[in-house]
Amino acid sequence: MESSEPSESHSVTVAVEEHGSAIVLGVAGELDLLTAPKLQDELTRALDQRPQTLVIDLSKVEFMGSAGLSVLVVAHRTAGEHTKLRLVAHGNATFRPLRLTGLDQAIPVYRSSDEALNAE
Amino acid sequence: MSGDQVGALTLATYEALANAAIHAYLDDTGTFDLLARYLPDRDRVEVTVTDYGRWRPPPDDPGPFSGRGIPLIQALAEHVDITRSTQGTTVRMHWNLGLQTGTAKNSVDGEEDPAIDRRGLSRAAAFSSY
């Protein structure tokens, strides 16, 4: 029953993995108004290292609202020319809001982090 | 309701509640009403979010974190009405159960619905300014 505790059910975790010149952020949980700033902090930290590629893996995200989308927009803008920003998303919780807002046309979306890392 | 519709309803309702919390009660506390009901004669589920605050006009530069909730609601719901007055704001959304139109058949992993792609493209304007 511990998963029904508010602090457990309403949270987001970000796992940071380095793959050579690439960084993969594995995001899990719910990306909403309250948790989006945490991803924002992790993205800022990762982009400060100026990796060639930054993959944001959203495949373990169960809910993503407009606050989460906005964090991705800011990351896309901050990444600029130096860092290639890539997303991993599939399923209704993440891919649908990306597609409905047209953000999938600004940031490339892949089905797995391997695919995102190996993409040209 | 289909799984797609449930997901759309959940996210759209969240966004409507978030808007009420941010825009109506940013500097204050307040209450809002959430009404969800099934209308059998229309075979429709209707969700209404009503707040009693006054939405602040958007600033000239709303910043990167703002302005995506309403476009998202408009893309997720099969129909949206937003009514603003000095007494508060009402967001009324609905989804039709019988008619497999709009969001009902927008399976992300399944067949693509051209209608939603057009809406997706029009939504892209929401991001064009960054």
gemmi code that builds the backbone of each chain (N, CA, C; Angstrom):
import gemmi

chains = {
    "A": [
        ("MET", (0.814, -1.218, 0.000), (0.000, 0.000, 0.000), (0.853, 1.275, 0.000)),
        ("GLU", (2.177, 1.121, 0.067), (2.974, 2.348, 0.158), (2.838, 3.206, -1.102)),
        ("SER", (2.462, 2.550, -2.233), (2.347, 3.333, -3.461), (1.144, 4.268, -3.416)),
        ("SER", (0.231, 4.073, -2.469), (-0.919, 4.961, -2.408), (-0.638, 6.211, -1.578)),
        ("GLU", (0.526, 6.277, -0.970), (0.875, 7.477, -0.221), (1.048, 8.645, -1.195)),
        ("PRO", (0.524, 9.807, -0.850), (0.619, 10.933, -1.763), (2.056, 11.233, -2.186)),
        ("SER", (2.981, 11.167, -1.258), (4.359, 11.514, -1.603), (4.955, 10.493, -2.568)),
        ("GLU", (4.420, 9.287, -2.556), (4.933, 8.266, -3.466), (4.260, 8.362, -4.836)),
        ("SER", (2.943, 8.557, -4.812), (2.220, 8.507, -6.076), (2.394, 9.803, -6.870)),
        ("HIS", (2.703, 10.886, -6.198), (2.800, 12.148, -6.902), (4.251, 12.621, -6.893)),
        ("SER", (5.044, 12.021, -7.751), (6.441, 12.414, -7.763), (7.046, 12.067, -9.108)),
        ("VAL", (8.215, 12.602, -9.324), (8.941, 12.282, -10.539), (10.385, 11.996, -10.159)),
        ("THR", (10.979, 11.008, -10.820), (12.402, 10.742, -10.599), (13.131, 10.886, -11.931)),
        ("VAL", (14.377, 11.326, -11.842), (15.183, 11.512, -13.046), (16.503, 10.786, -12.846)),
        ("ALA", (16.764, 9.758, -13.646), (18.032, 9.023, -13.592), (18.950, 9.532, -14.703)),
        ("VAL", (20.174, 9.884, -14.331), (21.108, 10.451, -15.299), (22.141, 9.396, -15.688)),
        ("GLU", (22.278, 9.156, -16.986), (23.269, 8.196, -17.491), (24.126, 8.885, -18.542)),
        ("GLU", (25.438, 8.666, -18.453), (26.317, 9.223, -19.490), (26.726, 8.114, -20.441)),
        ("HIS", (26.616, 8.403, -21.726), (27.014, 7.462, -22.779), (27.981, 8.203, -23.686)),
        ("GLY", (29.276, 8.206, -23.345), (30.239, 8.947, -24.156), (29.896, 10.420, -24.167)),
        ("SER", (29.648, 10.938, -25.356), (29.336, 12.368, -25.484), (27.849, 12.633, -25.358)),
        ("ALA", (27.108, 11.605, -24.970), (25.658, 11.776, -24.836), (25.243, 11.600, -23.380)),
        ("ILE", (24.157, 12.257, -23.028), (23.550, 12.086, -21.704), (22.115, 11.618, -21.917)),
        ("VAL", (21.725, 10.607, -21.127), (20.339, 10.141, -21.168), (19.701, 10.435, -19.817)),
        ("LEU", (18.593, 11.150, -19.852), (17.813, 11.392, -18.631), (16.595, 10.469, -18.664)),
        ("GLY", (16.575, 9.508, -17.751), (15.434, 8.599, -17.671), (14.417, 9.142, -16.679)),
        ("VAL", (13.292, 9.597, -17.185), (12.284, 10.240, -16.335), (11.190, 9.229, -16.028)),
        ("ALA", (10.759, 9.173, -14.768), (9.688, 8.260, -14.378), (8.733, 8.973, -13.437)),
        ("GLY", (7.444, 8.649, -13.556), (6.450, 9.222, -12.659), (5.504, 10.157, -13.387)),
        ("GLU", (5.110, 11.223, -12.700), (4.122, 12.149, -13.239), (4.757, 13.525, -13.436)),
        ("LEU", (4.624, 14.044, -14.654), (5.169, 15.371, -14.965), (4.024, 16.363, -14.990)),
        ("ASP", (3.855, 17.077, -13.893), (2.765, 18.046, -13.829), (3.296, 19.367, -13.272)),
        ("LEU", (2.349, 20.197, -12.888), (2.677, 21.532, -12.406), (3.672, 21.506, -11.240)),
        ("LEU", (3.521, 20.505, -10.365), (4.342, 20.468, -9.154), (5.685, 19.794, -9.376)),
        ("THR", (5.740, 18.840, -10.306), (6.972, 18.068, -10.466), (7.834, 18.548, -11.632)),
        ("ALA", (7.253, 19.298, -12.572), (8.011, 19.738, -13.750), (9.289, 20.508, -13.382)),
        ("PRO", (9.274, 21.355, -12.332), (10.514, 22.075, -11.997), (11.694, 21.142, -11.691)),
        ("LYS", (11.412, 19.954, -11.171), (12.505, 19.022, -10.885), (13.188, 18.574, -12.182)),
        ("LEU", (12.380, 18.271, -13.198), (12.972, 17.922, -14.489), (13.705, 19.115, -15.078)),
        ("GLN", (13.113, 20.283, -14.880), (13.773, 21.507, -15.362), (15.181, 21.628, -14.774)),
        ("ASP", (15.318, 21.397, -13.474), (16.636, 21.480, -12.820), (17.606, 20.472, -13.420)),
        ("GLU", (17.141, 19.243, -13.608), (18.023, 18.202, -14.150), (18.430, 18.522, -15.591)),
        ("LEU", (17.504, 19.082, -16.357), (17.813, 19.445, -17.744), (18.837, 20.565, -17.789)),
        ("THR", (18.680, 21.540, -16.916), (19.642, 22.644, -16.870), (21.031, 22.114, -16.542)),
        ("ARG", (21.089, 21.218, -15.552), (22.370, 20.634, -15.146), (23.007, 19.858, -16.304)),
        ("ALA", (22.192, 19.084, -17.003), (22.712, 18.280, -18.115), (23.170, 19.165, -19.268)),
        ("LEU", (22.383, 20.181, -19.598), (22.736, 21.051, -20.728), (23.967, 21.895, -20.424)),
        ("ASP", (24.196, 22.190, -19.144), (25.397, 22.936, -18.752), (26.665, 22.177, -19.129)),
        ("GLN", (26.574, 20.857, -19.213), (27.739, 20.051, -19.598), (27.946, 20.031, -21.108)),
        ("ARG", (27.069, 20.649, -21.824), (27.120, 20.757, -23.280), (27.394, 19.409, -23.961)),
        ("PRO", (26.555, 18.423, -23.704), (26.728, 17.143, -24.399), (26.368, 17.296, -25.883)),
        ("GLN", (26.906, 16.378, -26.705), (26.535, 16.429, -28.127), (25.071, 16.055, -28.298)),
        ("THR", (24.656, 15.076, -27.508), (23.273, 14.610, -27.589), (22.691, 14.519, -26.186)),
        ("LEU", (21.471, 14.984, -26.036), (20.755, 14.822, -24.769), (19.428, 14.120, -25.063)),
        ("VAL", (19.302, 12.908, -24.502), (18.084, 12.135, -24.704), (17.221, 12.245, -23.448)),
        ("ILE", (15.979, 12.665, -23.618), (15.026, 12.684, -22.504), (14.080, 11.507, -22.720)),
        ("ASP", (14.288, 10.480, -21.904), (13.497, 9.253, -22.048), (12.255, 9.343, -21.171)),
        ("LEU", (11.107, 9.505, -21.828), (9.834, 9.685, -21.120), (9.029, 8.389, -21.056)),
        ("SER", (9.658, 7.258, -21.386), (8.847, 6.041, -21.517), (8.277, 5.554, -20.183)),
        ("LYS", (8.838, 6.009, -19.063), (8.254, 5.619, -17.773), (7.421, 6.741, -17.141)),
        ("VAL", (7.077, 7.723, -17.947), (6.219, 8.802, -17.451), (4.760, 8.396, -17.645)),
        ("GLU", (3.997, 8.465, -16.559), (2.604, 8.007, -16.607), (1.613, 9.134, -16.874)),
        ("PHE", (2.064, 10.359, -16.677), (1.184, 11.503, -16.890), (2.050, 12.691, -17.271)),
        ("MET", (1.654, 13.420, -18.314), (2.403, 14.624, -18.688), (1.434, 15.722, -19.075)),
        ("GLY", (1.442, 16.794, -18.303), (0.595, 17.935, -18.585), (1.385, 19.022, -19.296)),
        ("SER", (0.731, 20.169, -19.474), (1.363, 21.245, -20.247), (2.611, 21.779, -19.555)),
        ("ALA", (2.694, 21.653, -18.231), (3.902, 22.106, -17.533), (5.113, 21.274, -17.968)),
        ("GLY", (4.895, 19.976, -18.141), (5.965, 19.112, -18.629), (6.368, 19.459, -20.047)),
        ("LEU", (5.379, 19.739, -20.895), (5.665, 20.144, -22.272), (6.492, 21.423, -22.298)),
        ("SER", (6.130, 22.349, -21.407), (6.826, 23.631, -21.383), (8.295, 23.467, -21.010)),
        ("VAL", (8.571, 22.547, -20.093), (9.959, 22.281, -19.713), (10.747, 21.773, -20.927)),
        ("LEU", (10.106, 20.942, -21.737), (10.775, 20.429, -22.932), (11.051, 21.550, -23.941)),
        ("VAL", (10.101, 22.478, -24.054), (10.291, 23.610, -24.966), (11.491, 24.453, -24.529)),
        ("VAL", (11.579, 24.685, -23.233), (12.702, 25.472, -22.708), (14.020, 24.737, -22.978)),
        ("ALA", (14.029, 23.426, -22.774), (15.238, 22.639, -23.022), (15.624, 22.711, -24.496)),
        ("HIS", (14.638, 22.639, -25.370), (14.897, 22.708, -26.807), (15.541, 24.044, -27.167)),
        ("ARG", (15.032, 25.092, -26.557), (15.570, 26.423, -26.837), (16.975, 26.560, -26.271)),
        ("THR", (17.184, 26.026, -25.072), (18.494, 26.140, -24.429), (19.542, 25.293, -25.149)),
        ("ALA", (19.127, 24.139, -25.667), (20.082, 23.239, -26.332), (20.703, 23.897, -27.545)),
        ("GLY", (19.939, 24.703, -28.249), (20.463, 25.444, -29.392), (21.092, 24.533, -30.427)),
        ("GLU", (22.195, 25.012, -31.022), (22.859, 24.271, -32.090), (23.822, 23.239, -31.532)),
        ("HIS", (24.286, 23.457, -30.327), (25.370, 22.620, -29.829), (24.904, 21.219, -29.441)),
        ("THR", (23.780, 21.134, -28.792), (23.309, 19.842, -28.280), (22.082, 19.384, -29.060)),
        ("LYS", (22.158, 18.151, -29.557), (20.975, 17.568, -30.221), (20.046, 17.025, -29.143)),
        ("LEU", (18.852, 17.576, -29.084), (17.871, 17.125, -28.097), (16.966, 16.072, -28.731)),
        ("ARG", (16.784, 14.950, -28.042), (15.931, 13.898, -28.568), (15.025, 13.377, -27.457)),
        ("LEU", (13.835, 12.972, -27.840), (12.870, 12.451, -26.866), (12.610, 10.979, -27.130)),
        ("VAL", (12.317, 10.252, -26.069), (11.792, 8.899, -26.197), (10.388, 8.921, -25.602)),
        ("ALA", (9.404, 8.604, -26.436), (8.014, 8.629, -25.963), (7.165, 7.725, -26.835)),
        ("HIS", (6.283, 6.997, -26.213), (5.292, 6.229, -26.950), (4.103, 6.038, -26.012)),
        ("GLY", (2.956, 5.863, -26.602), (1.758, 5.688, -25.774), (1.063, 7.010, -25.508)),
        ("ASN", (-0.147, 6.900, -25.029), (-1.000, 8.070, -24.908), (-0.534, 9.073, -23.860)),
        ("ALA", (0.085, 8.591, -22.782), (0.412, 9.515, -21.691), (1.420, 10.568, -22.139)),
        ("THR", (2.346, 10.206, -22.989), (3.396, 11.160, -23.374), (3.338, 11.543, -24.844)),
        ("PHE", (3.181, 10.543, -25.728), (3.269, 10.878, -27.149), (2.074, 11.713, -27.606)),
        ("ARG", (0.904, 11.419, -27.060), (-0.267, 12.183, -27.510), (-0.140, 13.682, -27.229)),
        ("PRO", (0.185, 14.101, -25.981), (0.334, 15.553, -25.792), (1.449, 16.159, -26.646)),
        ("LEU", (2.519, 15.393, -26.903), (3.580, 15.910, -27.771), (3.042, 16.158, -29.177)),
        ("ARG", (2.223, 15.208, -29.644), (1.727, 15.329, -30.998), (0.634, 16.385, -31.101)),
        ("LEU", (-0.252, 16.427, -30.111), (-1.367, 17.371, -30.176), (-0.891, 18.816, -30.143)),
        ("THR", (0.240, 19.064, -29.503), (0.742, 20.436, -29.433), (1.775, 20.722, -30.515)),
        ("GLY", (2.080, 19.724, -31.346), (3.038, 19.946, -32.422), (4.482, 19.927, -31.980)),
        ("LEU", (4.719, 19.629, -30.708), (6.096, 19.637, -30.210), (6.926, 18.513, -30.835)),
        ("ASP", (6.255, 17.434, -31.254), (6.991, 16.334, -31.895), (7.587, 16.760, -33.233)),
        ("GLN", (7.116, 17.889, -33.767), (7.694, 18.382, -35.010), (8.928, 19.239, -34.751)),
        ("ALA", (9.077, 19.708, -33.530), (10.244, 20.532, -33.184), (11.370, 19.683, -32.597)),
        ("ILE", (11.023, 18.651, -31.834), (12.026, 17.790, -31.202), (11.786, 16.366, -31.696)),
        ("PRO", (12.822, 15.721, -32.271), (12.600, 14.354, -32.761), (12.253, 13.374, -31.645)),
        ("VAL", (11.299, 12.496, -31.927), (10.808, 11.528, -30.936), (11.140, 10.114, -31.419)),
        ("TYR", (11.685, 9.298, -30.505), (12.046, 7.913, -30.828), (11.314, 6.976, -29.881)),
        ("ARG", (11.360, 5.687, -30.219), (10.628, 4.709, -29.412), (11.455, 4.100, -28.299)),
        ("SER", (12.794, 4.233, -28.375), (13.641, 3.722, -27.305), (14.872, 4.605, -27.187)),
        ("SER", (15.547, 4.539, -26.041), (16.733, 5.389, -25.883), (17.871, 4.895, -26.774)),
        ("ASP", (17.942, 3.593, -27.038), (18.948, 3.083, -27.980), (18.753, 3.695, -29.359)),
        ("GLU", (17.487, 3.684, -29.780), (17.178, 4.261, -31.086), (17.553, 5.748, -31.122)),
        ("ALA", (17.263, 6.441, -30.034), (17.568, 7.872, -29.980), (19.073, 8.116, -29.971)),
        ("LEU", (19.825, 7.272, -29.283), (21.277, 7.443, -29.210), (21.946, 7.132, -30.541)),
        ("ASN", (21.403, 6.159, -31.269), (22.040, 5.716, -32.510), (21.539, 6.458, -33.744)),
        ("ALA", (20.556, 7.318, -33.569), (20.016, 8.043, -34.721), (21.066, 9.002, -35.261)),
        ("GLU", (21.013, 9.222, -36.555), (21.960, 10.161, -37.198), (21.599, 11.588, -36.842)),
    ],
    "B": [
        ("MET", (-16.517, 4.529, -22.063), (-15.559, 5.365, -22.803), (-14.373, 4.505, -23.211)),
        ("SER", (-13.770, 4.842, -24.334), (-12.570, 4.127, -24.758), (-11.394, 4.577, -23.881)),
        ("GLY", (-10.349, 3.768, -23.888), (-9.153, 4.132, -23.123), (-8.583, 5.470, -23.581)),
        ("ASP", (-8.638, 5.713, -24.881), (-8.160, 6.989, -25.416), (-8.951, 8.157, -24.853)),
        ("GLN", (-10.282, 7.957, -24.771), (-11.130, 9.042, -24.268), (-10.879, 9.289, -22.784)),
        ("VAL", (-10.669, 8.210, -22.048), (-10.395, 8.367, -20.616), (-9.097, 9.157, -20.420)),
        ("GLY", (-8.069, 8.814, -21.195), (-6.800, 9.541, -21.099), (-6.962, 11.005, -21.470)),
        ("ALA", (-7.743, 11.255, -22.535), (-7.963, 12.635, -22.976), (-8.733, 13.416, -21.924)),
        ("LEU", (-9.755, 12.786, -21.345), (-10.575, 13.447, -20.321), (-9.724, 13.763, -19.086)),
        ("THR", (-8.890, 12.807, -18.675), (-8.069, 13.017, -17.483), (-7.118, 14.201, -17.666)),
        ("LEU", (-6.431, 14.222, -18.806), (-5.457, 15.294, -19.038), (-6.153, 16.645, -19.229)),
        ("ALA", (-7.253, 16.654, -19.995), (-7.960, 17.919, -20.227), (-8.521, 18.476, -18.919)),
        ("THR", (-9.052, 17.594, -18.077), (-9.593, 18.046, -16.789), (-8.477, 18.570, -15.897)),
        ("TYR", (-7.349, 17.871, -15.887), (-6.199, 18.353, -15.115), (-5.799, 19.756, -15.560)),
        ("GLU", (-5.723, 19.947, -16.879), (-5.305, 21.251, -17.400), (-6.308, 22.350, -17.036)),
        ("ALA", (-7.595, 22.010, -17.063), (-8.608, 23.005, -16.691), (-8.481, 23.368, -15.212)),
        ("LEU", (-8.245, 22.372, -14.372), (-8.061, 22.634, -12.936), (-6.778, 23.431, -12.698)),
        ("ALA", (-5.717, 23.083, -13.432), (-4.449, 23.801, -13.277), (-4.616, 25.259, -13.671)),
        ("ASN", (-5.376, 25.499, -14.747), (-5.623, 26.879, -15.161), (-6.362, 27.652, -14.087)),
        ("ALA", (-7.354, 27.013, -13.484), (-8.102, 27.687, -12.416), (-7.163, 28.021, -11.263)),
        ("ALA", (-6.312, 27.070, -10.906), (-5.406, 27.294, -9.782), (-4.401, 28.408, -10.090)),
        ("ILE", (-3.903, 28.423, -11.322), (-2.849, 29.394, -11.661), (-3.438, 30.770, -11.936)),
        ("HIS", (-4.477, 30.804, -12.759), (-4.932, 32.102, -13.255), (-5.952, 32.773, -12.346)),
        ("ALA", (-6.772, 31.963, -11.670), (-7.827, 32.581, -10.872), (-7.378, 32.860, -9.442)),
        ("TYR", (-6.495, 31.996, -8.952), (-6.199, 32.080, -7.517), (-4.695, 32.154, -7.252)),
        ("LEU", (-3.976, 32.791, -8.165), (-2.518, 32.802, -8.039), (-2.058, 33.417, -6.726)),
        ("ASP", (-2.680, 34.529, -6.350), (-2.236, 35.244, -5.149), (-3.190, 35.038, -3.978)),
        ("ASP", (-4.070, 34.077, -4.101), (-5.109, 33.963, -3.095), (-5.552, 32.502, -3.028)),
        ("THR", (-6.369, 32.212, -2.069), (-6.975, 30.884, -2.048), (-8.412, 31.005, -2.533)),
        ("GLY", (-8.991, 29.910, -2.938), (-10.356, 29.949, -3.416), (-10.861, 28.550, -3.652)),
        ("THR", (-12.092, 28.470, -4.099), (-12.672, 27.156, -4.389), (-13.048, 27.086, -5.854)),
        ("PHE", (-13.100, 25.875, -6.380), (-13.692, 25.700, -7.692), (-14.538, 24.438, -7.682)),
        ("ASP", (-15.430, 24.355, -8.670), (-16.316, 23.201, -8.781), (-15.903, 22.353, -9.970)),
        ("LEU", (-15.928, 21.044, -9.745), (-15.695, 20.095, -10.828), (-16.934, 19.220, -10.952)),
        ("LEU", (-17.573, 19.297, -12.115), (-18.783, 18.498, -12.344), (-18.521, 17.564, -13.519)),
        ("ALA", (-18.653, 16.276, -13.278), (-18.527, 15.303, -14.360), (-19.814, 14.507, -14.420)),
        ("ARG", (-20.426, 14.405, -15.587), (-21.696, 13.702, -15.661), (-21.872, 13.058, -17.032)),
        ("TYR", (-22.668, 11.989, -17.014), (-23.040, 11.306, -18.249), (-24.433, 11.749, -18.641)),
        ("LEU", (-24.575, 12.184, -19.887), (-25.881, 12.613, -20.385), (-26.411, 11.517, -21.296)),
        ("PRO", (-27.334, 10.677, -20.774), (-27.750, 9.507, -21.550), (-28.463, 9.854, -22.856)),
        ("ASP", (-29.224, 10.950, -22.860), (-29.966, 11.265, -24.092), (-29.020, 11.659, -25.223)),
        ("ARG", (-27.835, 12.162, -24.869), (-26.871, 12.524, -25.904), (-25.705, 11.541, -25.993)),
        ("ASP", (-25.718, 10.557, -25.126), (-24.637, 9.565, -25.057), (-23.284, 10.278, -24.983)),
        ("ARG", (-23.183, 11.132, -23.985), (-22.049, 12.038, -23.908), (-21.596, 12.177, -22.462)),
        ("VAL", (-20.295, 12.306, -22.261), (-19.761, 12.635, -20.943), (-19.318, 14.090, -20.961)),
        ("GLU", (-19.781, 14.830, -19.962), (-19.498, 16.263, -19.912), (-18.737, 16.573, -18.630)),
        ("VAL", (-17.673, 17.337, -18.739), (-16.904, 17.765, -17.568), (-16.881, 19.284, -17.551)),
        ("THR", (-17.256, 19.852, -16.421), (-17.285, 21.309, -16.290), (-16.436, 21.719, -15.089)),
        ("VAL", (-15.525, 22.647, -15.305), (-14.698, 23.194, -14.224), (-15.039, 24.668, -14.091)),
        ("THR", (-15.487, 25.056, -12.917), (-15.892, 26.442, -12.683), (-15.066, 27.028, -11.543)),
        ("ASP", (-14.460, 28.181, -11.795), (-13.804, 28.879, -10.692), (-14.509, 30.208, -10.459)),
        ("TYR", (-14.238, 30.808, -9.316), (-14.921, 32.043, -8.939), (-13.930, 33.181, -8.757)),
        ("GLY", (-12.788, 33.014, -9.379), (-11.795, 34.084, -9.343), (-11.833, 34.847, -10.651)),
        ("ARG", (-10.891, 35.726, -10.791), (-10.837, 36.508, -12.016), (-9.529, 36.169, -12.704)),
        ("TRP", (-9.629, 35.588, -13.899), (-8.399, 35.254, -14.617), (-7.665, 36.530, -14.952)),
        ("ARG", (-6.407, 36.530, -14.601), (-5.604, 37.706, -14.912), (-5.315, 37.706, -16.402)),
        ("PRO", (-5.328, 38.913, -17.018), (-5.000, 38.937, -18.448), (-3.568, 38.443, -18.644)),
        ("PRO", (-3.310, 37.713, -19.724), (-1.948, 37.221, -19.921), (-0.974, 38.380, -20.090)),
        ("PRO", (0.199, 38.316, -19.490), (1.176, 39.390, -19.650), (1.677, 39.459, -21.087)),
        ("ASP", (2.304, 40.576, -21.447), (2.807, 40.746, -22.813), (3.769, 39.617, -23.166)),
        ("ASP", (4.655, 39.288, -22.230), (5.550, 38.157, -22.435), (5.222, 37.105, -21.386)),
        ("PRO", (4.385, 36.136, -21.752), (3.933, 35.172, -20.747), (5.033, 34.228, -20.283)),
        ("GLY", (6.166, 34.242, -20.982), (7.261, 33.370, -20.573), (7.065, 31.969, -21.112)),
        ("PRO", (8.102, 31.182, -21.014), (8.085, 29.874, -21.664), (7.196, 28.842, -20.994)),
        ("PHE", (6.775, 29.089, -19.759), (6.049, 28.055, -19.017), (4.549, 28.169, -19.142)),
        ("SER", (4.100, 29.086, -19.958), (2.690, 29.387, -19.920), (2.089, 29.290, -21.310)),
        ("GLY", (0.782, 29.173, -21.351), (0.074, 29.300, -22.619), (-0.176, 28.012, -23.362)),
        ("ARG", (0.117, 26.875, -22.748), (-0.085, 25.617, -23.468), (-1.258, 24.805, -22.952)),
        ("GLY", (-1.824, 25.227, -21.833), (-2.925, 24.470, -21.257), (-4.180, 24.511, -22.113)),
        ("ILE", (-4.592, 25.704, -22.522), (-5.824, 25.831, -23.306), (-5.692, 25.151, -24.670)),
        ("PRO", (-4.595, 25.372, -25.420), (-4.462, 24.630, -26.686), (-4.526, 23.118, -26.493)),
        ("LEU", (-3.972, 22.649, -25.389), (-4.000, 21.208, -25.125), (-5.441, 20.742, -24.853)),
        ("ILE", (-6.180, 21.520, -24.060), (-7.580, 21.186, -23.795), (-8.365, 21.157, -25.111)),
        ("GLN", (-8.115, 22.147, -25.952), (-8.864, 22.223, -27.214), (-8.559, 21.038, -28.120)),
        ("ALA", (-7.334, 20.529, -28.033), (-6.981, 19.382, -28.858), (-7.501, 18.069, -28.279)),
        ("LEU", (-7.648, 18.008, -26.955), (-8.032, 16.757, -26.299), (-9.537, 16.543, -26.255)),
        ("ALA", (-10.282, 17.610, -26.073), (-11.724, 17.476, -25.924), (-12.389, 17.488, -27.290)),
        ("GLU", (-13.524, 16.817, -27.382), (-14.250, 16.843, -28.648), (-14.991, 18.160, -28.816)),
        ("HIS", (-15.301, 18.790, -27.695), (-15.897, 20.123, -27.762), (-15.523, 20.895, -26.494)),
        ("VAL", (-15.190, 22.167, -26.628), (-14.827, 23.005, -25.476), (-15.538, 24.338, -25.569)),
        ("ASP", (-16.085, 24.780, -24.442), (-16.599, 26.147, -24.323), (-15.930, 26.775, -23.120)),
        ("ILE", (-15.364, 27.947, -23.287), (-14.786, 28.663, -22.150), (-15.532, 29.975, -22.000)),
        ("THR", (-16.135, 30.172, -20.836), (-16.913, 31.380, -20.582), (-16.255, 32.154, -19.448)),
        ("ARG", (-15.869, 33.381, -19.734), (-15.245, 34.207, -18.699), (-16.187, 35.343, -18.322)),
        ("SER", (-16.254, 35.645, -17.048), (-16.993, 36.825, -16.611), (-16.297, 37.362, -15.370)),
        ("THR", (-16.818, 38.469, -14.854), (-16.215, 39.014, -13.643), (-16.460, 38.098, -12.449)),
        ("GLN", (-17.420, 37.173, -12.587), (-17.731, 36.262, -11.483), (-16.834, 35.019, -11.484)),
        ("GLY", (-16.143, 34.787, -12.592), (-15.313, 33.593, -12.656), (-15.257, 33.054, -14.073)),
        ("THR", (-14.723, 31.877, -14.185), (-14.538, 31.262, -15.499), (-15.058, 29.830, -15.474)),
        ("THR", (-15.748, 29.455, -16.548), (-16.241, 28.089, -16.690), (-15.639, 27.456, -17.938)),
        ("VAL", (-15.050, 26.289, -17.758), (-14.555, 25.500, -18.891), (-15.447, 24.269, -18.992)),
        ("ARG", (-16.166, 24.162, -20.111), (-17.081, 23.033, -20.300), (-16.582, 22.196, -21.473)),
        ("MET", (-16.359, 20.909, -21.195), (-15.806, 20.014, -22.224), (-16.723, 18.813, -22.349)),
        ("HIS", (-16.768, 18.218, -23.547), (-17.493, 16.957, -23.624), (-16.873, 15.985, -24.622)),
        ("TRP", (-17.225, 14.726, -24.408), (-16.796, 13.613, -25.260), (-18.022, 12.773, -25.586)),
        ("ASN", (-18.201, 12.440, -26.848), (-19.319, 11.603, -27.271), (-18.907, 10.138, -27.212)),
        ("LEU", (-19.787, 9.332, -26.644), (-19.436, 7.920, -26.493), (-19.754, 7.102, -27.738)),
        ("GLY", (-20.920, 7.314, -28.300), (-21.335, 6.474, -29.419), (-20.596, 6.802, -30.704)),
        ("LEU", (-20.448, 8.087, -30.966), (-19.819, 8.508, -32.207), (-18.305, 8.347, -32.089)),
        ("GLN", (-17.741, 7.566, -32.974), (-16.290, 7.393, -32.935), (-15.635, 8.502, -33.752)),
        ("THR", (-15.755, 9.698, -33.216), (-15.155, 10.830, -33.921), (-14.133, 11.481, -33.020)),
        ("GLY", (-13.403, 12.405, -33.594), (-12.466, 13.221, -32.817), (-11.519, 12.365, -32.017)),
        ("THR", (-11.391, 12.704, -30.754), (-10.416, 12.050, -29.895), (-10.674, 10.552, -29.797)),
        ("ALA", (-11.941, 10.154, -29.962), (-12.292, 8.760, -29.744), (-11.473, 7.806, -30.597)),
        ("LYS", (-11.101, 8.221, -31.796), (-10.342, 7.278, -32.621), (-8.899, 7.729, -32.847)),
        ("ASN", (-8.447, 8.633, -32.020), (-7.072, 9.083, -32.176), (-6.105, 8.185, -31.434)),
        ("SER", (-6.082, 6.945, -31.811), (-5.147, 6.032, -31.176), (-3.741, 6.379, -31.604)),
        ("VAL", (-2.883, 6.596, -30.630), (-1.516, 7.002, -30.957), (-0.770, 5.858, -31.614)),
        ("ASP", (-0.972, 4.670, -31.086), (-0.227, 3.536, -31.603), (-0.950, 2.847, -32.761)),
        ("GLY", (-2.192, 3.188, -32.958), (-2.960, 2.551, -34.018), (-3.039, 3.421, -35.255)),
        ("GLU", (-4.184, 3.362, -35.880), (-4.362, 4.082, -37.128), (-4.354, 5.583, -36.873)),
        ("GLU", (-3.742, 6.298, -37.775), (-3.664, 7.741, -37.622), (-4.975, 8.378, -38.089)),
        ("ASP", (-5.408, 9.347, -37.360), (-6.591, 10.095, -37.757), (-6.127, 11.402, -38.393)),
        ("PRO", (-6.407, 11.600, -39.680), (-5.926, 12.826, -40.332), (-6.466, 14.084, -39.678)),
        ("ALA", (-7.674, 13.982, -39.094), (-8.246, 15.182, -38.466), (-7.357, 15.678, -37.342)),
        ("ILE", (-6.824, 14.734, -36.561), (-6.028, 15.165, -35.424), (-4.672, 15.662, -35.892)),
        ("ASP", (-4.191, 15.135, -37.005), (-2.929, 15.659, -37.520), (-3.079, 17.125, -37.916)),
        ("ARG", (-4.234, 17.417, -38.514), (-4.444, 18.821, -38.868), (-4.487, 19.679, -37.613)),
        ("ARG", (-5.162, 19.142, -36.594), (-5.214, 19.934, -35.357), (-3.826, 20.037, -34.746)),
        ("GLY", (-3.065, 18.937, -34.848), (-1.696, 18.966, -34.327), (-0.878, 20.037, -35.012)),
        ("LEU", (-1.037, 20.127, -36.341), (-0.295, 21.134, -37.082), (-0.707, 22.530, -36.660)),
        ("SER", (-2.028, 22.706, -36.477), (-2.458, 24.043, -36.079), (-1.960, 24.356, -34.673)),
        ("ARG", (-1.877, 23.306, -33.830), (-1.359, 23.512, -32.486), (0.122, 23.891, -32.509)),
        ("ALA", (0.810, 23.487, -33.602), (2.234, 23.781, -33.662), (2.482, 25.274, -33.548)),
        ("ALA", (1.474, 26.059, -33.918), (1.610, 27.511, -33.812), (1.870, 27.935, -32.375)),
        ("ALA", (1.356, 27.143, -31.435), (1.550, 27.478, -30.033), (3.025, 27.447, -29.662)),
        ("PHE", (3.818, 26.727, -30.441), (5.238, 26.591, -30.123), (6.116, 27.390, -31.068)),
        ("SER", (5.497, 28.074, -32.023), (6.298, 28.681, -33.082), (7.090, 29.874, -32.594)),
        ("SER", (6.750, 30.376, -31.415), (7.390, 31.636, -31.000), (8.691, 31.424, -30.242)),
        ("TYR", (9.018, 30.176, -29.935), (10.242, 30.013, -29.157), (11.477, 29.928, -30.026)),
    ],
}
model = gemmi.Model(1)
for chain_id, residues in chains.items():
    chain = gemmi.Chain(chain_id)
    for i, (resn, *xyz) in enumerate(residues, 1):
        res = gemmi.Residue()
        res.name, res.seqid = resn, gemmi.SeqId(i, " ")
        for name, pos in zip(("N", "CA", "C"), xyz):
            atom = gemmi.Atom()
            atom.name, atom.element = name, gemmi.Element(name[0])
            atom.pos, atom.b_iso = gemmi.Position(*pos), 0.0
            res.add_atom(atom)
        chain.add_residue(res)
    model.add_chain(chain)
structure = gemmi.Structure()
structure.add_model(model)
structure.setup_entities()
